[in-house]
Amino acid sequence: MTPGDDRKRLLDETVVPSEAFTTPVSSASGGLRIIDSRDLLAGQSSLLIRHLGEVYRLQTTRQGKLILTK
């Protein structure tokens, strides 16, 4: 078992219902959605995002910046 296997198993077992994001999503010009990072992180300092079969980590720094890593 590799570290990636653990991460994949965690993602497969962790499902956040869509109603967990109750904050209305605003529209920006050009039709792009704006989602507040506090809504995504929900009080945590990081979260895992699955995109096209790959797992990424979104995390905040002490300075309040966001880092997305693969």
mmCIF file as Biopython writes it, N, C-alpha, C and O atoms, coordinates in Angstrom:
data_model
#
loop_
_atom_site.group_PDB
_atom_site.id
_atom_site.type_symbol
_atom_site.label_atom_id
_atom_site.label_alt_id
_atom_site.label_comp_id
_atom_site.label_asym_id
_atom_site.label_entity_id
_atom_site.label_seq_id
_atom_site.pdbx_PDB_ins_code
_atom_site.Cartn_x
_atom_site.Cartn_y
_atom_site.Cartn_z
_atom_site.occupancy
_atom_site.B_iso_or_equiv
_atom_site.auth_seq_id
_atom_site.auth_asym_id
_atom_site.pdbx_PDB_model_num
ATOM 1   N N  . MET A ? 1  ? 0.843   -1.169 0.000   1.0 0.0 1  A 1 
ATOM 2   C CA . MET A ? 1  ? 0.000   0.000  0.000   1.0 0.0 1  A 1 
ATOM 3   C C  . MET A ? 1  ? 0.898   1.244  0.000   1.0 0.0 1  A 1 
ATOM 4   O O  . MET A ? 1  ? 1.843   1.328  0.785   1.0 0.0 1  A 1 
ATOM 5   N N  . THR A ? 2  ? 0.602   2.209  -0.879  1.0 0.0 2  A 1 
ATOM 6   C CA . THR A ? 2  ? 1.388   3.434  -0.975  1.0 0.0 2  A 1 
ATOM 7   C C  . THR A ? 2  ? 0.648   4.576  -0.283  1.0 0.0 2  A 1 
ATOM 8   O O  . THR A ? 2  ? -0.547  4.451  -0.015  1.0 0.0 2  A 1 
ATOM 9   N N  . PRO A ? 3  ? 1.330   5.693  0.016   1.0 0.0 3  A 1 
ATOM 10  C CA . PRO A ? 3  ? 0.636   6.839  0.611   1.0 0.0 3  A 1 
ATOM 11  C C  . PRO A ? 3  ? -0.529  7.317  -0.243  1.0 0.0 3  A 1 
ATOM 12  O O  . PRO A ? 3  ? -1.536  7.783  0.288   1.0 0.0 3  A 1 
ATOM 13  N N  . GLY A ? 4  ? -0.401  7.207  -1.559  1.0 0.0 4  A 1 
ATOM 14  C CA . GLY A ? 4  ? -1.499  7.596  -2.446  1.0 0.0 4  A 1 
ATOM 15  C C  . GLY A ? 4  ? -2.734  6.730  -2.249  1.0 0.0 4  A 1 
ATOM 16  O O  . GLY A ? 4  ? -3.859  7.207  -2.397  1.0 0.0 4  A 1 
ATOM 17  N N  . ASP A ? 5  ? -2.528  5.442  -1.911  1.0 0.0 5  A 1 
ATOM 18  C CA . ASP A ? 5  ? -3.653  4.542  -1.666  1.0 0.0 5  A 1 
ATOM 19  C C  . ASP A ? 5  ? -4.451  5.003  -0.457  1.0 0.0 5  A 1 
ATOM 20  O O  . ASP A ? 5  ? -5.682  4.979  -0.478  1.0 0.0 5  A 1 
ATOM 21  N N  . ASP A ? 6  ? -3.755  5.424  0.601   1.0 0.0 6  A 1 
ATOM 22  C CA . ASP A ? 6  ? -4.442  5.927  1.793   1.0 0.0 6  A 1 
ATOM 23  C C  . ASP A ? 6  ? -5.272  7.157  1.465   1.0 0.0 6  A 1 
ATOM 24  O O  . ASP A ? 6  ? -6.413  7.289  1.909   1.0 0.0 6  A 1 
ATOM 25  N N  . ARG A ? 7  ? -4.685  8.056  0.683   1.0 0.0 7  A 1 
ATOM 26  C CA . ARG A ? 7  ? -5.384  9.281  0.325   1.0 0.0 7  A 1 
ATOM 27  C C  . ARG A ? 7  ? -6.618  8.971  -0.523  1.0 0.0 7  A 1 
ATOM 28  O O  . ARG A ? 7  ? -7.679  9.563  -0.321  1.0 0.0 7  A 1 
ATOM 29  N N  . LYS A ? 8  ? -6.476  8.032  -1.481  1.0 0.0 8  A 1 
ATOM 30  C CA . LYS A ? 8  ? -7.605  7.652  -2.334  1.0 0.0 8  A 1 
ATOM 31  C C  . LYS A ? 8  ? -8.710  7.021  -1.499  1.0 0.0 8  A 1 
ATOM 32  O O  . LYS A ? 8  ? -9.887  7.322  -1.700  1.0 0.0 8  A 1 
ATOM 33  N N  . ARG A ? 9  ? -8.338  6.135  -0.548  1.0 0.0 9  A 1 
ATOM 34  C CA . ARG A ? 9  ? -9.344  5.505  0.301   1.0 0.0 9  A 1 
ATOM 35  C C  . ARG A ? 9  ? -10.074 6.555  1.120   1.0 0.0 9  A 1 
ATOM 36  O O  . ARG A ? 9  ? -11.293 6.474  1.277   1.0 0.0 9  A 1 
ATOM 37  N N  . LEU A ? 10 ? -9.348  7.546  1.649   1.0 0.0 10 A 1 
ATOM 38  C CA . LEU A ? 10 ? -9.964  8.600  2.432   1.0 0.0 10 A 1 
ATOM 39  C C  . LEU A ? 10 ? -10.954 9.386  1.589   1.0 0.0 10 A 1 
ATOM 40  O O  . LEU A ? 10 ? -12.056 9.695  2.043   1.0 0.0 10 A 1 
ATOM 41  N N  . LEU A ? 11 ? -10.563 9.711  0.355   1.0 0.0 11 A 1 
ATOM 42  C CA . LEU A ? 11 ? -11.477 10.440 -0.521  1.0 0.0 11 A 1 
ATOM 43  C C  . LEU A ? 11 ? -12.712 9.622  -0.859  1.0 0.0 11 A 1 
ATOM 44  O O  . LEU A ? 11 ? -13.823 10.152 -0.895  1.0 0.0 11 A 1 
ATOM 45  N N  . ASP A ? 12 ? -12.523 8.335  -1.107  1.0 0.0 12 A 1 
ATOM 46  C CA . ASP A ? 12 ? -13.654 7.486  -1.455  1.0 0.0 12 A 1 
ATOM 47  C C  . ASP A ? 12 ? -14.637 7.361  -0.297  1.0 0.0 12 A 1 
ATOM 48  O O  . ASP A ? 12 ? -15.838 7.208  -0.521  1.0 0.0 12 A 1 
ATOM 49  N N  . GLU A ? 13 ? -14.141 7.424  0.938   1.0 0.0 13 A 1 
ATOM 50  C CA . GLU A ? 13 ? -14.998 7.255  2.115   1.0 0.0 13 A 1 
ATOM 51  C C  . GLU A ? 13 ? -15.577 8.567  2.616   1.0 0.0 13 A 1 
ATOM 52  O O  . GLU A ? 13 ? -16.534 8.559  3.391   1.0 0.0 13 A 1 
ATOM 53  N N  . THR A ? 14 ? -15.017 9.698  2.191   1.0 0.0 14 A 1 
ATOM 54  C CA . THR A ? 14 ? -15.460 11.001 2.681   1.0 0.0 14 A 1 
ATOM 55  C C  . THR A ? 14 ? -16.327 11.660 1.635   1.0 0.0 14 A 1 
ATOM 56  O O  . THR A ? 14 ? -15.851 12.025 0.561   1.0 0.0 14 A 1 
ATOM 57  N N  . VAL A ? 15 ? -17.591 11.812 1.946   1.0 0.0 15 A 1 
ATOM 58  C CA . VAL A ? 15 ? -18.527 12.450 1.035   1.0 0.0 15 A 1 
ATOM 59  C C  . VAL A ? 15 ? -19.188 13.606 1.770   1.0 0.0 15 A 1 
ATOM 60  O O  . VAL A ? 15 ? -19.793 13.421 2.826   1.0 0.0 15 A 1 
ATOM 61  N N  . VAL A ? 16 ? -19.066 14.791 1.206   1.0 0.0 16 A 1 
ATOM 62  C CA . VAL A ? 16 ? -19.706 15.964 1.792   1.0 0.0 16 A 1 
ATOM 63  C C  . VAL A ? 16 ? -20.976 16.231 1.000   1.0 0.0 16 A 1 
ATOM 64  O O  . VAL A ? 16 ? -20.919 16.455 -0.209  1.0 0.0 16 A 1 
ATOM 65  N N  . PRO A ? 17 ? -22.118 16.209 1.671   1.0 0.0 17 A 1 
ATOM 66  C CA . PRO A ? 17 ? -23.366 16.464 0.942   1.0 0.0 17 A 1 
ATOM 67  C C  . PRO A ? 17 ? -23.386 17.885 0.388   1.0 0.0 17 A 1 
ATOM 68  O O  . PRO A ? 17 ? -22.843 18.804 1.002   1.0 0.0 17 A 1 
ATOM 69  N N  . SER A ? 18 ? -24.006 18.062 -0.762  1.0 0.0 18 A 1 
ATOM 70  C CA . SER A ? 18 ? -24.026 19.377 -1.399  1.0 0.0 18 A 1 
ATOM 71  C C  . SER A ? 18 ? -24.700 20.424 -0.525  1.0 0.0 18 A 1 
ATOM 72  O O  . SER A ? 18 ? -24.370 21.606 -0.620  1.0 0.0 18 A 1 
ATOM 73  N N  . GLU A ? 19 ? -25.640 20.014 0.328   1.0 0.0 19 A 1 
ATOM 74  C CA . GLU A ? 19 ? -26.302 20.988 1.186   1.0 0.0 19 A 1 
ATOM 75  C C  . GLU A ? 19 ? -25.386 21.512 2.294   1.0 0.0 19 A 1 
ATOM 76  O O  . GLU A ? 19 ? -25.770 22.421 3.030   1.0 0.0 19 A 1 
ATOM 77  N N  . ALA A ? 20 ? -24.191 20.957 2.422   1.0 0.0 20 A 1 
ATOM 78  C CA . ALA A ? 20 ? -23.238 21.470 3.404   1.0 0.0 20 A 1 
ATOM 79  C C  . ALA A ? 20 ? -22.764 22.861 3.019   1.0 0.0 20 A 1 
ATOM 80  O O  . ALA A ? 20 ? -22.327 23.624 3.880   1.0 0.0 20 A 1 
ATOM 81  N N  . PHE A ? 21 ? -22.842 23.199 1.753   1.0 0.0 21 A 1 
ATOM 82  C CA . PHE A ? 21 ? -22.442 24.519 1.283   1.0 0.0 21 A 1 
ATOM 83  C C  . PHE A ? 21 ? -23.690 25.378 1.145   1.0 0.0 21 A 1 
ATOM 84  O O  . PHE A ? 21 ? -24.245 25.525 0.056   1.0 0.0 21 A 1 
ATOM 85  N N  . THR A ? 22 ? -24.118 25.939 2.261   1.0 0.0 22 A 1 
ATOM 86  C CA . THR A ? 22 ? -25.374 26.679 2.273   1.0 0.0 22 A 1 
ATOM 87  C C  . THR A ? 22 ? -25.204 28.150 1.923   1.0 0.0 22 A 1 
ATOM 88  O O  . THR A ? 22 ? -26.193 28.834 1.658   1.0 0.0 22 A 1 
ATOM 89  N N  . THR A ? 23 ? -23.976 28.652 1.915   1.0 0.0 23 A 1 
ATOM 90  C CA . THR A ? 23 ? -23.746 30.041 1.556   1.0 0.0 23 A 1 
ATOM 91  C C  . THR A ? 23 ? -24.038 30.217 0.077   1.0 0.0 23 A 1 
ATOM 92  O O  . THR A ? 23 ? -23.529 29.461 -0.750  1.0 0.0 23 A 1 
ATOM 93  N N  . PRO A ? 24 ? -24.858 31.215 -0.267  1.0 0.0 24 A 1 
ATOM 94  C CA . PRO A ? 24 ? -25.160 31.425 -1.687  1.0 0.0 24 A 1 
ATOM 95  C C  . PRO A ? 24 ? -23.887 31.699 -2.476  1.0 0.0 24 A 1 
ATOM 96  O O  . PRO A ? 24 ? -22.967 32.356 -1.990  1.0 0.0 24 A 1 
ATOM 97  N N  . VAL A ? 25 ? -23.853 31.193 -3.684  1.0 0.0 25 A 1 
ATOM 98  C CA . VAL A ? 25 ? -22.712 31.402 -4.567  1.0 0.0 25 A 1 
ATOM 99  C C  . VAL A ? 25 ? -23.014 32.623 -5.418  1.0 0.0 25 A 1 
ATOM 100 O O  . VAL A ? 25 ? -24.068 32.702 -6.050  1.0 0.0 25 A 1 
ATOM 101 N N  . SER A ? 26 ? -22.086 33.576 -5.434  1.0 0.0 26 A 1 
ATOM 102 C CA . SER A ? 26 ? -22.265 34.790 -6.220  1.0 0.0 26 A 1 
ATOM 103 C C  . SER A ? 26 ? -21.733 34.575 -7.626  1.0 0.0 26 A 1 
ATOM 104 O O  . SER A ? 26 ? -20.856 33.741 -7.853  1.0 0.0 26 A 1 
ATOM 105 N N  . SER A ? 27 ? -22.272 35.335 -8.561  1.0 0.0 27 A 1 
ATOM 106 C CA . SER A ? 27 ? -21.758 35.283 -9.928  1.0 0.0 27 A 1 
ATOM 107 C C  . SER A ? 27 ? -20.893 36.502 -10.176 1.0 0.0 27 A 1 
ATOM 108 O O  . SER A ? 27 ? -21.269 37.626 -9.843  1.0 0.0 27 A 1 
ATOM 109 N N  . ALA A ? 28 ? -19.753 36.274 -10.753 1.0 0.0 28 A 1 
ATOM 110 C CA . ALA A ? 28 ? -18.877 37.370 -11.166 1.0 0.0 28 A 1 
ATOM 111 C C  . ALA A ? 28 ? -19.167 37.670 -12.627 1.0 0.0 28 A 1 
ATOM 112 O O  . ALA A ? 28 ? -19.891 36.923 -13.286 1.0 0.0 28 A 1 
ATOM 113 N N  . SER A ? 29 ? -18.612 38.747 -13.129 1.0 0.0 29 A 1 
ATOM 114 C CA . SER A ? 29 ? -18.788 39.043 -14.544 1.0 0.0 29 A 1 
ATOM 115 C C  . SER A ? 29 ? -18.178 37.908 -15.359 1.0 0.0 29 A 1 
ATOM 116 O O  . SER A ? 29 ? -17.164 37.331 -14.966 1.0 0.0 29 A 1 
ATOM 117 N N  . GLY A ? 30 ? -18.778 37.599 -16.459 1.0 0.0 30 A 1 
ATOM 118 C CA . GLY A ? 30 ? -18.285 36.506 -17.287 1.0 0.0 30 A 1 
ATOM 119 C C  . GLY A ? 30 ? -18.866 35.165 -16.885 1.0 0.0 30 A 1 
ATOM 120 O O  . GLY A ? 30 ? -18.484 34.147 -17.463 1.0 0.0 30 A 1 
ATOM 121 N N  . GLY A ? 31 ? -19.771 35.118 -15.919 1.0 0.0 31 A 1 
ATOM 122 C CA . GLY A ? 31 ? -20.423 33.889 -15.528 1.0 0.0 31 A 1 
ATOM 123 C C  . GLY A ? 31 ? -19.612 32.991 -14.623 1.0 0.0 31 A 1 
ATOM 124 O O  . GLY A ? 31 ? -20.024 31.860 -14.366 1.0 0.0 31 A 1 
ATOM 125 N N  . LEU A ? 32 ? -18.459 33.456 -14.122 1.0 0.0 32 A 1 
ATOM 126 C CA . LEU A ? 32 ? -17.662 32.639 -13.214 1.0 0.0 32 A 1 
ATOM 127 C C  . LEU A ? 32 ? -18.276 32.660 -11.825 1.0 0.0 32 A 1 
ATOM 128 O O  . LEU A ? 32 ? -18.753 33.698 -11.367 1.0 0.0 32 A 1 
ATOM 129 N N  . ARG A ? 33 ? -18.267 31.507 -11.150 1.0 0.0 33 A 1 
ATOM 130 C CA . ARG A ? 33 ? -18.791 31.427 -9.786  1.0 0.0 33 A 1 
ATOM 131 C C  . ARG A ? 33 ? -17.725 31.871 -8.802  1.0 0.0 33 A 1 
ATOM 132 O O  . ARG A ? 33 ? -16.534 31.650 -9.021  1.0 0.0 33 A 1 
ATOM 133 N N  . ILE A ? 34 ? -18.158 32.501 -7.713  1.0 0.0 34 A 1 
ATOM 134 C CA . ILE A ? 34 ? -17.257 32.861 -6.622  1.0 0.0 34 A 1 
ATOM 135 C C  . ILE A ? 34 ? -17.691 32.078 -5.394  1.0 0.0 34 A 1 
ATOM 136 O O  . ILE A ? 34 ? -18.834 32.188 -4.951  1.0 0.0 34 A 1 
ATOM 137 N N  . ILE A ? 35 ? -16.776 31.288 -4.846  1.0 0.0 35 A 1 
ATOM 138 C CA . ILE A ? 35 ? -17.044 30.505 -3.646  1.0 0.0 35 A 1 
ATOM 139 C C  . ILE A ? 35 ? -16.037 30.943 -2.590  1.0 0.0 35 A 1 
ATOM 140 O O  . ILE A ? 35 ? -14.830 30.893 -2.830  1.0 0.0 35 A 1 
ATOM 141 N N  . ASP A ? 36 ? -16.512 31.368 -1.438  1.0 0.0 36 A 1 
ATOM 142 C CA . ASP A ? 36 ? -15.627 31.822 -0.375  1.0 0.0 36 A 1 
ATOM 143 C C  . ASP A ? 36 ? -14.793 30.658 0.134   1.0 0.0 36 A 1 
ATOM 144 O O  . ASP A ? 36 ? -15.320 29.572 0.372   1.0 0.0 36 A 1 
ATOM 145 N N  . SER A ? 37 ? -13.484 30.879 0.303   1.0 0.0 37 A 1 
ATOM 146 C CA . SER A ? 37 ? -12.593 29.811 0.757   1.0 0.0 37 A 1 
ATOM 147 C C  . SER A ? 37 ? -12.994 29.296 2.136   1.0 0.0 37 A 1 
ATOM 148 O O  . SER A ? 37 ? -12.756 28.128 2.446   1.0 0.0 37 A 1 
ATOM 149 N N  . ARG A ? 38 ? -13.598 30.142 2.970   1.0 0.0 38 A 1 
ATOM 150 C CA . ARG A ? 38 ? -14.042 29.687 4.297   1.0 0.0 38 A 1 
ATOM 151 C C  . ARG A ? 38 ? -15.135 28.633 4.180   1.0 0.0 38 A 1 
ATOM 152 O O  . ARG A ? 38 ? -15.225 27.728 5.009   1.0 0.0 38 A 1 
ATOM 153 N N  . ASP A ? 39 ? -15.963 28.756 3.149   1.0 0.0 39 A 1 
ATOM 154 C CA . ASP A ? 39 ? -16.998 27.742 2.925   1.0 0.0 39 A 1 
ATOM 155 C C  . ASP A ? 39 ? -16.379 26.416 2.487   1.0 0.0 39 A 1 
ATOM 156 O O  . ASP A ? 39 ? -16.821 25.350 2.915   1.0 0.0 39 A 1 
ATOM 157 N N  . LEU A ? 40 ? -15.370 26.483 1.646   1.0 0.0 40 A 1 
ATOM 158 C CA . LEU A ? 40 ? -14.702 25.259 1.197   1.0 0.0 40 A 1 
ATOM 159 C C  . LEU A ? 40 ? -13.960 24.572 2.337   1.0 0.0 40 A 1 
ATOM 160 O O  . LEU A ? 40 ? -14.073 23.360 2.520   1.0 0.0 40 A 1 
ATOM 161 N N  . LEU A ? 41 ? -13.206 25.351 3.098   1.0 0.0 41 A 1 
ATOM 162 C CA . LEU A ? 41 ? -12.372 24.777 4.146   1.0 0.0 41 A 1 
ATOM 163 C C  . LEU A ? 41 ? -13.158 24.421 5.401   1.0 0.0 41 A 1 
ATOM 164 O O  . LEU A ? 41 ? -12.728 23.555 6.163   1.0 0.0 41 A 1 
ATOM 165 N N  . ALA A ? 42 ? -14.284 25.057 5.633   1.0 0.0 42 A 1 
ATOM 166 C CA . ALA A ? 42 ? -15.178 24.741 6.762   1.0 0.0 42 A 1 
ATOM 167 C C  . ALA A ? 42 ? -14.439 24.619 8.092   1.0 0.0 42 A 1 
ATOM 168 O O  . ALA A ? 42 ? -14.636 23.660 8.838   1.0 0.0 42 A 1 
ATOM 169 N N  . GLY A ? 43 ? -13.581 25.611 8.381   1.0 0.0 43 A 1 
ATOM 170 C CA . GLY A ? 43 ? -12.896 25.617 9.660   1.0 0.0 43 A 1 
ATOM 171 C C  . GLY A ? 43 ? -11.625 24.783 9.721   1.0 0.0 43 A 1 
ATOM 172 O O  . GLY A ? 43 ? -10.940 24.785 10.743  1.0 0.0 43 A 1 
ATOM 173 N N  . GLN A ? 44 ? -11.300 24.080 8.661   1.0 0.0 44 A 1 
ATOM 174 C CA . GLN A ? 44 ? -10.083 23.266 8.608   1.0 0.0 44 A 1 
ATOM 175 C C  . GLN A ? 44 ? -8.978  24.069 7.932   1.0 0.0 44 A 1 
ATOM 176 O O  . GLN A ? 44 ? -9.249  25.066 7.263   1.0 0.0 44 A 1 
ATOM 177 N N  . SER A ? 45 ? -7.739  23.635 8.107   1.0 0.0 45 A 1 
ATOM 178 C CA . SER A ? 45 ? -6.633  24.339 7.456   1.0 0.0 45 A 1 
ATOM 179 C C  . SER A ? 45 ? -6.324  23.762 6.074   1.0 0.0 45 A 1 
ATOM 180 O O  . SER A ? 45 ? -5.577  24.369 5.307   1.0 0.0 45 A 1 
ATOM 181 N N  . SER A ? 46 ? -6.889  22.598 5.747   1.0 0.0 46 A 1 
ATOM 182 C CA . SER A ? 46 ? -6.644  22.017 4.427   1.0 0.0 46 A 1 
ATOM 183 C C  . SER A ? 46 ? -7.792  21.082 4.047   1.0 0.0 46 A 1 
ATOM 184 O O  . SER A ? 46 ? -8.582  20.653 4.888   1.0 0.0 46 A 1 
ATOM 185 N N  . LEU A ? 47 ? -7.853  20.786 2.756   1.0 0.0 47 A 1 
ATOM 186 C CA . LEU A ? 47 ? -8.827  19.820 2.249   1.0 0.0 47 A 1 
ATOM 187 C C  . LEU A ? 47 ? -8.251  19.149 1.024   1.0 0.0 47 A 1 
ATOM 188 O O  . LEU A ? 47 ? -7.331  19.669 0.393   1.0 0.0 47 A 1 
ATOM 189 N N  . LEU A ? 48 ? -8.792  17.997 0.690   1.0 0.0 48 A 1 
ATOM 190 C CA . LEU A ? 48 ? -8.356  17.254 -0.493  1.0 0.0 48 A 1 
ATOM 191 C C  . LEU A ? 48 ? -9.390  17.441 -1.597  1.0 0.0 48 A 1 
ATOM 192 O O  . LEU A ? 48 ? -10.596 17.420 -1.348  1.0 0.0 48 A 1 
ATOM 193 N N  . ILE A ? 49 ? -8.905  17.623 -2.806  1.0 0.0 49 A 1 
ATOM 194 C CA . ILE A ? 49 ? -9.759  17.805 -3.976  1.0 0.0 49 A 1 
ATOM 195 C C  . ILE A ? 49 ? -9.386  16.746 -4.994  1.0 0.0 49 A 1 
ATOM 196 O O  . ILE A ? 49 ? -8.213  16.599 -5.336  1.0 0.0 49 A 1 
ATOM 197 N N  . ARG A ? 50 ? -10.370 16.008 -5.479  1.0 0.0 50 A 1 
ATOM 198 C CA . ARG A ? 50 ? -10.118 15.034 -6.549  1.0 0.0 50 A 1 
ATOM 199 C C  . ARG A ? 50 ? -10.477 15.702 -7.871  1.0 0.0 50 A 1 
ATOM 200 O O  . ARG A ? 50 ? -11.576 16.235 -8.021  1.0 0.0 50 A 1 
ATOM 201 N N  . HIS A ? 51 ? -9.558  15.674 -8.825  1.0 0.0 51 A 1 
ATOM 202 C CA . HIS A ? 51 ? -9.770  16.292 -10.135 1.0 0.0 51 A 1 
ATOM 203 C C  . HIS A ? 51 ? -9.207  15.359 -11.198 1.0 0.0 51 A 1 
ATOM 204 O O  . HIS A ? 51 ? -8.004  15.104 -11.240 1.0 0.0 51 A 1 
ATOM 205 N N  . LEU A ? 52 ? -10.081 14.855 -12.050 1.0 0.0 52 A 1 
ATOM 206 C CA . LEU A ? 52 ? -9.685  13.962 -13.141 1.0 0.0 52 A 1 
ATOM 207 C C  . LEU A ? 52 ? -8.844  12.788 -12.648 1.0 0.0 52 A 1 
ATOM 208 O O  . LEU A ? 52 ? -7.856  12.406 -13.274 1.0 0.0 52 A 1 
ATOM 209 N N  . GLY A ? 53 ? -9.255  12.225 -11.512 1.0 0.0 53 A 1 
ATOM 210 C CA . GLY A ? 53 ? -8.589  11.050 -10.982 1.0 0.0 53 A 1 
ATOM 211 C C  . GLY A ? 53 ? -7.343  11.338 -10.162 1.0 0.0 53 A 1 
ATOM 212 O O  . GLY A ? 53 ? -6.755  10.414 -9.601  1.0 0.0 53 A 1 
ATOM 213 N N  . GLU A ? 54 ? -6.932  12.578 -10.077 1.0 0.0 54 A 1 
ATOM 214 C CA . GLU A ? 54 ? -5.761  12.969 -9.290  1.0 0.0 54 A 1 
ATOM 215 C C  . GLU A ? 54 ? -6.234  13.660 -8.014  1.0 0.0 54 A 1 
ATOM 216 O O  . GLU A ? 54 ? -7.305  14.267 -7.985  1.0 0.0 54 A 1 
ATOM 217 N N  . VAL A ? 55 ? -5.414  13.558 -6.946  1.0 0.0 55 A 1 
ATOM 218 C CA . VAL A ? 55 ? -5.766  14.159 -5.672  1.0 0.0 55 A 1 
ATOM 219 C C  . VAL A ? 55 ? -4.860  15.355 -5.403  1.0 0.0 55 A 1 
ATOM 220 O O  . VAL A ? 55 ? -3.637  15.253 -5.496  1.0 0.0 55 A 1 
ATOM 221 N N  . TYR A ? 56 ? -5.464  16.471 -5.073  1.0 0.0 56 A 1 
ATOM 222 C CA . TYR A ? 56 ? -4.750  17.702 -4.766  1.0 0.0 56 A 1 
ATOM 223 C C  . TYR A ? 56 ? -5.093  18.121 -3.343  1.0 0.0 56 A 1 
ATOM 224 O O  . TYR A ? 56 ? -6.159  17.783 -2.828  1.0 0.0 56 A 1 
ATOM 225 N N  . ARG A ? 57 ? -4.182  18.861 -2.707  1.0 0.0 57 A 1 
ATOM 226 C CA . ARG A ? 57 ? -4.428  19.394 -1.367  1.0 0.0 57 A 1 
ATOM 227 C C  . ARG A ? 57 ? -4.480  20.918 -1.462  1.0 0.0 57 A 1 
ATOM 228 O O  . ARG A ? 57 ? -3.555  21.545 -1.979  1.0 0.0 57 A 1 
ATOM 229 N N  . LEU A ? 58 ? -5.562  21.507 -0.962  1.0 0.0 58 A 1 
ATOM 230 C CA . LEU A ? 58 ? -5.696  22.950 -0.835  1.0 0.0 58 A 1 
ATOM 231 C C  . LEU A ? 58 ? -5.481  23.280 0.630   1.0 0.0 58 A 1 
ATOM 232 O O  . LEU A ? 58 ? -6.180  22.750 1.495   1.0 0.0 58 A 1 
ATOM 233 N N  . GLN A ? 59 ? -4.529  24.144 0.918   1.0 0.0 59 A 1 
ATOM 234 C CA . GLN A ? 59 ? -4.257  24.471 2.317   1.0 0.0 59 A 1 
ATOM 235 C C  . GLN A ? 59 ? -3.994  25.959 2.481   1.0 0.0 59 A 1 
ATOM 236 O O  . GLN A ? 59 ? -3.611  26.644 1.532   1.0 0.0 59 A 1 
ATOM 237 N N  . THR A ? 60 ? -4.205  26.446 3.692   1.0 0.0 60 A 1 
ATOM 238 C CA . THR A ? 60 ? -3.921  27.839 4.001   1.0 0.0 60 A 1 
ATOM 239 C C  . THR A ? 60 ? -2.577  27.932 4.709   1.0 0.0 60 A 1 
ATOM 240 O O  . THR A ? 60 ? -2.164  27.008 5.411   1.0 0.0 60 A 1 
ATOM 241 N N  . THR A ? 61 ? -1.906  29.052 4.515   1.0 0.0 61 A 1 
ATOM 242 C CA . THR A ? 61 ? -0.645  29.304 5.204   1.0 0.0 61 A 1 
ATOM 243 C C  . THR A ? 61 ? -0.919  30.169 6.426   1.0 0.0 61 A 1 
ATOM 244 O O  . THR A ? 61 ? -2.032  30.659 6.613   1.0 0.0 61 A 1 
ATOM 245 N N  . ARG A ? 62 ? 0.098   30.351 7.251   1.0 0.0 62 A 1 
ATOM 246 C CA . ARG A ? 62 ? -0.042  31.226 8.420   1.0 0.0 62 A 1 
ATOM 247 C C  . ARG A ? 62 ? -0.312  32.668 8.007   1.0 0.0 62 A 1 
ATOM 248 O O  . ARG A ? 62 ? -0.907  33.434 8.764   1.0 0.0 62 A 1 
ATOM 249 N N  . GLN A ? 63 ? 0.122   33.031 6.819   1.0 0.0 63 A 1 
ATOM 250 C CA . GLN A ? 63 ? -0.086  34.390 6.317   1.0 0.0 63 A 1 
ATOM 251 C C  . GLN A ? 63 ? -1.446  34.557 5.630   1.0 0.0 63 A 1 
ATOM 252 O O  . GLN A ? 63 ? -1.764  35.632 5.121   1.0 0.0 63 A 1 
ATOM 253 N N  . GLY A ? 64 ? -2.253  33.470 5.622   1.0 0.0 64 A 1 
ATOM 254 C CA . GLY A ? 64 ? -3.585  33.547 5.015   1.0 0.0 64 A 1 
ATOM 255 C C  . GLY A ? 64 ? -3.626  33.334 3.522   1.0 0.0 64 A 1 
ATOM 256 O O  . GLY A ? 64 ? -4.647  33.607 2.890   1.0 0.0 64 A 1 
ATOM 257 N N  . LYS A ? 65 ? -2.552  32.856 2.945   1.0 0.0 65 A 1 
ATOM 258 C CA . LYS A ? 65 ? -2.535  32.568 1.510   1.0 0.0 65 A 1 
ATOM 259 C C  . LYS A ? 65 ? -2.967  31.122 1.281   1.0 0.0 65 A 1 
ATOM 260 O O  . LYS A ? 65 ? -2.968  30.306 2.202   1.0 0.0 65 A 1 
ATOM 261 N N  . LEU A ? 66 ? -3.333  30.821 0.035   1.0 0.0 66 A 1 
ATOM 262 C CA . LEU A ? 66 ? -3.748  29.466 -0.336  1.0 0.0 66 A 1 
ATOM 263 C C  . LEU A ? 66 ? -2.655  28.794 -1.154  1.0 0.0 66 A 1 
ATOM 264 O O  . LEU A ? 66 ? -2.008  29.430 -1.986  1.0 0.0 66 A 1 
ATOM 265 N N  . ILE A ? 67 ? -2.458  27.501 -0.910  1.0 0.0 67 A 1 
ATOM 266 C CA . ILE A ? 67 ? -1.513  26.692 -1.677  1.0 0.0 67 A 1 
ATOM 267 C C  . ILE A ? 67 ? -2.260  25.459 -2.174  1.0 0.0 67 A 1 
ATOM 268 O O  . ILE A ? 67 ? -2.939  24.780 -1.404  1.0 0.0 67 A 1 
ATOM 269 N N  . LEU A ? 68 ? -2.128  25.177 -3.464  1.0 0.0 68 A 1 
ATOM 270 C CA . LEU A ? 68 ? -2.704  23.980 -4.064  1.0 0.0 68 A 1 
ATOM 271 C C  . LEU A ? 68 ? -1.545  23.113 -4.532  1.0 0.0 68 A 1 
ATOM 272 O O  . LEU A ? 68 ? -0.747  23.534 -5.370  1.0 0.0 68 A 1 
ATOM 273 N N  . THR A ? 69 ? -1.452  21.888 -3.982  1.0 0.0 69 A 1 
ATOM 274 C CA . THR A ? 69 ? -0.371  20.981 -4.350  1.0 0.0 69 A 1 
ATOM 275 C C  . THR A ? 69 ? -0.938  19.645 -4.795  1.0 0.0 69 A 1 
ATOM 276 O O  . THR A ? 69 ? -2.039  19.260 -4.401  1.0 0.0 69 A 1 
ATOM 277 N N  . LYS A ? 70 ? -0.180  18.949 -5.611  1.0 0.0 70 A 1 
ATOM 278 C CA . LYS A ? 70 ? -0.579  17.636 -6.100  1.0 0.0 70 A 1 
ATOM 279 C C  . LYS A ? 70 ? 0.021   16.559 -5.219  1.0 0.0 70 A 1 
ATOM 280 O O  . LYS A ? 70 ? -0.195  15.372 -5.461  1.0 0.0 70 A 1 
#
